[in-house]
């Protein structure tokens, strides 16, 4: 167990730093150990959703278990060369001793027997299949004739199980079947009605999406998958792809409905489009902030984009509404734009400042949950900075340009026809 945080020599260490040092120590003590760092609740949730206890997993589907073992080892070796991989391992499937009975059909034919005779006697002696039924009134009891527990695990005892040949002679099972002890599988995984093997891993220092693309290229170049075998990616990547697919549908629909509401509020398509223009302003700041901090686009950052889009459009609504009110009072377009930008400067800055200051703890967090908090806060803070500046500077300029152009087009008279300008002849 870790010591209390107050007793740490370096208290500003992050979870990845501690995990990396623990990994190095464990590899020195137990070089062959399979190491994985995760949170108990997170691990259980990932297992329930994707069926694996890892951040990322390559699921190899196929029929033959031996082929799955061979190919999964090749996939593991290929992925080990991809930058950013950590805690790479094959899912442990420790072999379990099994007694295998392989019938000799030629020997069966000599004695006038068939495979069903062998199967019946094996199911009776080892599988506890009933040989008869005892009826006592309305009650029924199965009658079994089985080997003892010690005999069930003895090859000699199983080989001595008597069979009756076609001529009535007693033939031991060992004469018509090959009996051996072999190593089987302790469990067989199935998904989508297919057997599969799992290669588990973690990703450090880069985004999961980019890692998966590089891993797919490496596997395609180094592993030859036979027909009927394929790879699917699970774990956090599967959850991320599912969530991003939903967001890619929800986000455009949300922006469309916001546009409809803005149109009903302003009764103008150009004003609604002008306010929606704050979305790329905010998006640019969020993307730049992710690039500067070395983070990647993820589900938390996508949620941050949705939040900052709402705040950015709110600032645009406040500014455009106030400028329109000033114009209704008789001010010219230029004067209304200048006064509106000046008088709305403080409310817009206060809105952005409060949001940014409130997100600073999340932005600087390094404890448990920081991998979710930091991308969200980074996007919101960066988006608010750019959208606020552009709302106060660029939005008024675009508004004045649009309205001035519209006013000139309305006031300019239609050019007179040349025949109308000609003086009548005397």
C-alpha positions as CSV (number, residue, x, y, z in Angstrom):
1,X,0.0,0.0,0.0
2,X,1.1,3.6,-0.6
3,X,2.1,5.7,2.3
4,X,0.0,8.8,3.2
5,X,0.4,11.7,0.8
6,X,1.9,13.8,3.6
7,X,4.8,11.4,3.9
8,X,5.8,11.4,0.2
9,X,9.2,12.9,-0.5
10,X,7.8,14.6,-3.7
11,X,4.2,15.5,-3.2
12,X,3.6,17.0,-6.7
13,X,4.0,13.7,-8.5
14,X,1.2,12.6,-10.8
15,X,-0.4,9.3,-11.1
16,X,1.3,8.4,-14.4
17,X,4.7,9.2,-12.8
18,X,4.0,6.9,-9.9
19,X,2.7,4.2,-12.2
20,X,5.9,4.4,-14.3
21,X,8.2,4.1,-11.3
22,X,6.2,1.2,-10.0
23,X,6.3,-0.5,-13.4
24,X,10.1,-0.2,-13.5
25,X,10.5,-1.6,-9.9
26,X,8.1,-4.5,-10.7
27,X,10.0,-5.4,-13.9
28,X,13.2,-5.6,-11.9
29,X,11.8,-7.9,-9.2
30,X,9.5,-10.0,-11.4
31,X,10.6,-9.6,-15.1
32,X,7.9,-12.0,-16.4
33,X,5.0,-10.5,-14.5
34,X,2.1,-9.1,-16.4
35,X,1.6,-5.5,-15.1
36,X,-1.5,-3.4,-15.5
37,X,-2.5,-0.2,-13.7
38,X,-6.2,0.7,-13.4
39,X,-8.9,1.8,-11.0
40,X,-11.1,-1.0,-9.6
41,X,-14.4,0.7,-10.5
42,X,-13.1,1.8,-13.9
43,X,-11.9,-1.8,-14.6
44,X,-15.2,-3.3,-13.7
45,X,-17.1,-0.8,-15.8
46,X,-14.8,-1.4,-18.8
47,X,-15.3,-5.2,-18.4
48,X,-19.0,-4.9,-18.3
49,X,-19.1,-2.6,-21.4
50,X,-16.5,-4.2,-23.6
51,X,-15.7,-7.5,-21.9
52,X,-12.0,-6.8,-21.2
53,X,-10.2,-5.4,-18.2
54,X,-7.9,-3.0,-20.1
55,X,-7.8,0.5,-21.5
56,X,-7.4,-1.0,-25.0
57,X,-7.7,-4.5,-26.3
58,X,-7.3,-6.2,-29.7
59,X,-9.9,-9.0,-30.1
60,X,-8.9,-11.7,-32.5
61,X,-11.9,-13.7,-33.7
62,X,-11.7,-17.2,-35.3
63,X,-12.6,-20.9,-34.9
64,X,-9.4,-22.9,-34.1
65,X,-8.1,-22.3,-30.6
66,X,-4.6,-23.3,-31.5
67,X,-4.5,-20.8,-34.4
68,X,-5.9,-18.1,-32.2
69,X,-3.0,-18.7,-29.7
70,X,-0.4,-18.5,-32.5
71,X,-1.9,-15.4,-34.2
72,X,-2.5,-13.5,-30.9
73,X,1.2,-14.0,-30.0
74,X,2.2,-12.6,-33.4
75,X,-0.1,-9.7,-32.9
76,X,1.4,-9.0,-29.5
77,X,4.9,-9.0,-30.9
78,X,3.8,-6.6,-33.7
79,X,2.1,-4.2,-31.3
80,X,5.1,-4.1,-29.0
81,X,6.9,-2.1,-31.7
82,X,4.2,0.7,-31.9
83,X,5.2,3.9,-30.0
84,X,3.1,4.6,-26.9
85,X,2.3,1.0,-26.0
86,X,2.5,-0.1,-22.3
87,X,1.5,-3.0,-20.1
88,X,1.1,-5.2,-23.2
89,X,0.0,-8.8,-22.4
90,X,-2.0,-11.8,-23.6
91,X,-5.0,-12.7,-21.6
92,X,-3.9,-15.6,-19.3
93,X,-5.6,-18.9,-20.2
94,X,-3.8,-21.4,-18.1
95,X,-4.0,-25.0,-19.4
96,X,-6.1,-27.6,-17.6
97,X,-5.3,-31.3,-17.7
98,X,-7.9,-33.3,-19.6
99,X,-8.3,-37.0,-20.5
100,X,-8.9,-37.4,-24.2
101,X,-10.5,-40.6,-25.7
102,X,-9.9,-40.9,-29.4
103,X,-11.8,-43.9,-30.9
104,X,-10.0,-46.2,-33.3
105,X,-12.6,-46.8,-36.0
106,X,-10.6,-49.7,-37.6
107,X,-10.6,-51.5,-34.2
108,X,-14.3,-50.8,-33.8
109,X,-15.0,-52.4,-37.1
110,X,-13.1,-55.6,-36.2
111,X,-15.3,-56.1,-33.2
112,X,-18.5,-55.2,-34.9
113,X,-19.0,-52.0,-32.8
114,X,-19.5,-48.3,-33.6
115,X,-18.6,-45.0,-32.0
116,X,-21.9,-44.7,-30.3
117,X,-21.2,-47.8,-28.2
118,X,-18.0,-46.1,-26.9
119,X,-19.8,-42.8,-26.3
120,X,-22.6,-44.5,-24.3
121,X,-20.3,-46.4,-22.0
122,X,-18.1,-43.3,-21.4
123,X,-21.1,-41.1,-20.6
124,X,-22.3,-43.8,-18.2
125,X,-19.1,-44.5,-16.4
126,X,-17.6,-40.9,-16.3
127,X,-20.5,-38.6,-17.2
128,X,-23.0,-40.2,-14.7
129,X,-25.6,-40.9,-17.3
130,X,-28.5,-42.9,-15.9
131,X,-28.8,-46.6,-16.9
132,X,-32.3,-47.1,-15.6
133,X,-35.0,-45.6,-13.5
134,X,-36.5,-46.8,-10.2
135,X,-40.2,-46.1,-9.8
136,X,-41.6,-45.8,-6.3
137,X,-45.2,-44.8,-6.5
138,X,-45.3,-41.4,-8.1
139,X,-41.6,-40.9,-7.5
140,X,-38.8,-41.7,-10.0
141,X,-35.2,-42.2,-9.2
142,X,-32.3,-42.4,-11.7
143,X,-30.0,-45.4,-11.4
144,X,-26.4,-44.8,-12.3
145,X,-23.4,-47.1,-12.6
146,X,-20.3,-44.9,-12.5
147,X,-16.6,-45.1,-11.7
148,X,-15.2,-43.9,-8.4
149,X,-13.7,-40.4,-8.3
150,X,-10.2,-41.9,-8.3
151,X,-10.9,-44.1,-11.3
152,X,-12.2,-41.2,-13.3
153,X,-8.8,-39.6,-13.3
154,X,-6.9,-42.9,-14.0
155,X,-6.0,-43.8,-17.6
156,X,-5.7,-47.5,-16.6
157,X,-9.1,-47.6,-15.0
158,X,-10.7,-45.9,-18.0
159,X,-8.9,-48.2,-20.4
160,X,-10.3,-51.2,-18.5
161,X,-14.0,-50.2,-18.9
162,X,-15.7,-53.2,-20.5
163,X,-17.5,-53.1,-23.8
164,X,-19.5,-55.9,-25.4
165,X,-18.6,-56.8,-29.0
166,X,-21.0,-57.9,-31.6
167,X,-20.3,-61.6,-30.9
168,X,-20.9,-61.1,-27.1
169,X,-17.2,-61.0,-26.2
170,X,-16.0,-58.4,-23.5
171,X,-13.5,-55.9,-25.0
172,X,-11.8,-53.3,-22.8
173,X,-12.1,-49.7,-23.9
174,X,-8.3,-49.4,-24.3
175,X,-8.4,-51.8,-27.3
176,X,-10.7,-49.7,-29.4
177,X,-9.7,-46.2,-28.3
178,X,-6.5,-44.2,-27.7
179,X,-6.6,-42.7,-24.2
180,X,-4.2,-39.9,-23.2
181,X,-3.8,-36.9,-20.9
182,X,-3.6,-33.6,-22.7
183,X,-3.6,-29.9,-21.8
184,X,-6.9,-28.2,-22.5
185,X,-8.2,-24.7,-22.0
186,X,-9.5,-23.5,-18.7
187,X,-12.1,-21.4,-20.5
188,X,-13.1,-20.4,-24.1
189,X,-14.2,-16.9,-24.8
190,X,-17.1,-16.3,-27.2
191,X,-18.6,-13.2,-28.6
192,X,-20.8,-12.6,-31.6
193,X,-21.1,-16.5,-31.8
194,X,-17.3,-16.7,-32.4
195,X,-14.3,-17.7,-30.4
196,X,-11.8,-15.0,-29.7
197,X,-8.5,-14.2,-28.0
198,X,-7.5,-10.9,-26.4
199,X,-4.3,-8.9,-26.5
200,X,-4.5,-6.3,-23.8
201,X,-2.5,-3.0,-23.5
202,X,-2.4,0.5,-22.3
203,X,-1.5,3.7,-24.2
204,X,0.8,6.4,-22.8
205,X,1.9,9.7,-24.3
206,X,-0.4,9.7,-27.3
207,X,-4.1,9.5,-28.3
208,X,-5.8,6.2,-28.5
209,X,-7.2,6.8,-32.0
210,X,-3.8,7.5,-33.5
211,X,-2.3,4.5,-31.7
212,X,-4.9,2.2,-33.1
213,X,-4.3,3.4,-36.6
214,X,-0.6,2.8,-36.3
215,X,-1.2,-0.6,-34.7
216,X,-3.5,-1.7,-37.5
217,X,-0.8,-0.7,-40.1
218,X,1.8,-2.7,-38.2
219,X,-0.4,-5.7,-37.8
220,X,-1.3,-5.7,-41.5
221,X,2.4,-5.5,-42.4
222,X,3.6,-8.3,-40.0
223,X,0.7,-10.7,-39.4
224,X,-1.0,-12.7,-42.1
225,X,-4.5,-13.4,-40.9
226,X,-6.1,-16.5,-42.6
227,X,-9.6,-16.3,-44.0
228,X,-12.2,-16.4,-41.3
229,X,-10.0,-14.5,-38.8
230,X,-10.4,-10.8,-38.0
231,X,-9.5,-8.2,-35.4
232,X,-11.8,-5.8,-33.6
233,X,-10.7,-3.2,-31.0
234,X,-12.3,-3.0,-27.6
235,X,-11.9,-1.3,-24.3
236,X,-11.8,2.5,-24.0
237,X,-11.3,2.8,-27.8
238,X,-14.6,1.0,-28.4
239,X,-16.4,3.3,-25.8
240,X,-14.8,6.4,-27.4
241,X,-15.9,5.4,-30.9
242,X,-19.4,4.7,-29.8
243,X,-19.7,8.0,-27.9
244,X,-18.1,10.1,-30.7
245,X,-20.5,8.5,-33.2
246,X,-23.4,9.7,-31.1
247,X,-21.9,13.1,-30.6
248,X,-21.4,13.5,-34.4
249,X,-25.1,13.1,-34.8
250,X,-26.3,15.0,-31.7
251,X,-24.1,18.1,-32.2
252,X,-25.3,19.1,-35.7
253,X,-28.9,18.5,-34.7
254,X,-28.4,20.7,-31.6
255,X,-26.8,23.5,-33.7
256,X,-29.7,23.3,-36.2
257,X,-32.3,23.7,-33.5
258,X,-30.4,26.6,-31.9
259,X,-30.4,28.2,-35.4
260,X,-34.1,27.8,-35.6
261,X,-34.6,29.3,-32.2
262,X,-32.4,32.3,-33.1
263,X,-34.3,32.8,-36.3
264,X,-37.6,32.9,-34.4
265,X,-36.1,35.3,-31.8
266,X,-34.6,37.8,-34.3
267,X,-36.8,37.1,-37.3
268,X,-33.7,37.3,-39.4
269,X,-31.6,34.6,-41.0
270,X,-28.5,36.9,-41.2
271,X,-28.6,37.6,-37.5
272,X,-29.0,34.0,-36.6
273,X,-26.1,33.0,-38.9
274,X,-24.0,35.8,-37.4
275,X,-24.5,34.4,-33.9
276,X,-23.9,30.8,-35.1
277,X,-20.6,32.2,-36.5
278,X,-19.3,32.2,-32.9
279,X,-19.1,28.4,-33.1
280,X,-16.0,28.2,-35.3
281,X,-14.5,31.0,-33.1
282,X,-14.9,28.9,-30.0
283,X,-13.8,25.7,-31.8
284,X,-10.6,27.2,-33.0
285,X,-9.6,28.2,-29.5
286,X,-10.5,24.8,-28.1
287,X,-8.4,23.0,-30.8
288,X,-5.4,25.4,-30.3
289,X,-5.5,24.8,-26.5
290,X,-5.5,21.0,-27.0
291,X,-2.5,21.3,-29.3
292,X,-0.6,23.6,-27.0
293,X,-1.1,21.4,-23.9
294,X,-0.4,18.2,-25.9
295,X,-3.8,16.7,-25.3
296,X,-6.0,14.9,-27.8
297,X,-9.6,15.0,-29.0
298,X,-11.7,12.7,-26.7
299,X,-15.2,12.3,-25.3
300,X,-14.5,14.8,-22.4
301,X,-13.1,17.4,-24.8
302,X,-16.1,16.9,-27.2
303,X,-18.4,17.6,-24.2
304,X,-16.2,20.7,-23.5
305,X,-16.8,21.9,-27.1
306,X,-20.6,21.6,-26.6
307,X,-20.4,23.7,-23.4
308,X,-18.2,26.4,-24.9
309,X,-20.5,26.6,-28.0
310,X,-23.4,27.5,-25.7
311,X,-21.5,30.2,-23.9
312,X,-20.1,31.7,-27.1
313,X,-23.5,31.9,-28.7
314,X,-24.9,33.4,-25.5
315,X,-22.4,36.2,-25.7
316,X,-23.3,36.8,-29.3
317,X,-27.0,37.0,-28.5
318,X,-26.3,39.6,-25.8
319,X,-24.2,41.8,-28.1
320,X,-26.4,41.6,-31.2
321,X,-29.6,42.2,-29.1
322,X,-28.2,45.3,-27.5
323,X,-27.0,46.7,-30.8
324,X,-30.4,46.2,-32.3
325,X,-32.0,48.0,-29.3
326,X,-29.7,51.0,-29.9
327,X,-30.6,51.1,-33.5
328,X,-34.3,51.1,-32.6
329,X,-33.6,54.2,-30.5
330,X,-32.4,56.1,-33.6
331,X,-28.6,55.5,-33.6
332,X,-26.9,54.9,-36.8
333,X,-25.3,51.5,-37.6
334,X,-21.8,52.6,-36.9
335,X,-22.7,54.4,-33.7
336,X,-24.9,51.6,-32.4
337,X,-22.1,49.1,-33.1
338,X,-19.5,51.1,-31.3
339,X,-21.7,51.9,-28.3
340,X,-22.9,48.3,-28.1
341,X,-19.4,46.9,-28.1
342,X,-18.3,49.4,-25.4
343,X,-21.3,48.9,-23.1
344,X,-21.4,45.0,-23.5
345,X,-17.7,44.7,-22.9
346,X,-18.0,44.3,-19.2
347,X,-20.9,41.7,-19.1
348,X,-19.2,39.6,-21.8
349,X,-15.8,39.7,-20.1
350,X,-17.4,38.9,-16.7
351,X,-19.2,35.9,-18.1
352,X,-16.0,34.5,-19.7
353,X,-13.9,35.3,-16.6
354,X,-16.2,33.6,-14.2
355,X,-16.3,30.4,-16.3
356,X,-12.5,30.4,-16.8
357,X,-11.7,31.0,-13.1
358,X,-14.1,28.3,-12.1
359,X,-12.4,25.8,-14.4
360,X,-8.8,26.5,-13.3
361,X,-8.8,23.8,-10.6
362,X,-9.9,21.2,-13.2
363,X,-7.4,22.6,-15.6
364,X,-4.5,22.1,-13.1
365,X,-5.8,18.8,-11.6
366,X,-3.4,15.8,-11.6
367,X,-5.1,13.3,-9.3
368,X,-7.7,10.6,-9.9
369,X,-10.1,11.7,-12.6
370,X,-7.7,14.3,-14.2
371,X,-7.8,12.4,-17.5
372,X,-11.5,13.4,-17.7
373,X,-11.4,16.8,-16.2
374,X,-8.4,18.4,-17.9
375,X,-9.5,17.9,-21.6
376,X,-12.9,19.3,-20.8
377,X,-11.5,22.3,-18.9
378,X,-8.8,22.9,-21.6
379,X,-11.3,23.1,-24.4
380,X,-13.7,25.4,-22.5
381,X,-11.0,27.8,-21.3
382,X,-9.3,28.0,-24.8
383,X,-12.6,28.3,-26.5
384,X,-13.9,31.1,-24.2
385,X,-10.7,33.1,-24.7
386,X,-10.9,33.1,-28.5
387,X,-14.6,33.4,-28.8
388,X,-14.7,36.3,-26.3
389,X,-12.1,38.2,-28.1
390,X,-13.6,37.6,-31.5
391,X,-17.1,38.4,-30.2
392,X,-16.0,41.8,-29.0
393,X,-13.8,42.6,-32.0
394,X,-14.8,40.6,-35.1
395,X,-18.5,40.2,-34.6
396,X,-19.2,44.0,-34.4
397,X,-17.2,44.5,-37.6
398,X,-19.1,41.9,-39.5
399,X,-22.4,43.3,-38.2
400,X,-21.6,46.8,-39.3
401,X,-20.4,45.5,-42.7
402,X,-23.5,43.5,-43.3
403,X,-25.9,46.3,-42.2
404,X,-24.1,49.0,-44.1
405,X,-24.1,47.0,-47.3
406,X,-27.8,46.2,-46.8
407,X,-28.6,49.9,-46.2
408,X,-26.7,51.0,-49.4
409,X,-28.5,48.4,-51.5
410,X,-31.9,49.6,-50.3
411,X,-31.1,53.4,-50.7
412,X,-29.4,53.1,-54.1
413,X,-32.1,53.9,-56.8
414,X,-32.6,51.8,-59.9
415,X,-30.6,53.2,-62.9
416,X,-32.8,55.0,-65.4
417,X,-33.3,53.5,-68.9
418,X,-31.3,55.3,-71.6
419,X,-34.4,56.0,-73.6
420,X,-35.9,57.9,-70.7
421,X,-32.9,60.2,-70.4
422,X,-33.0,61.2,-74.1
423,X,-34.7,64.6,-74.8
424,X,-37.7,64.5,-77.1
425,X,-36.9,65.6,-80.7
426,X,-38.4,68.8,-81.9
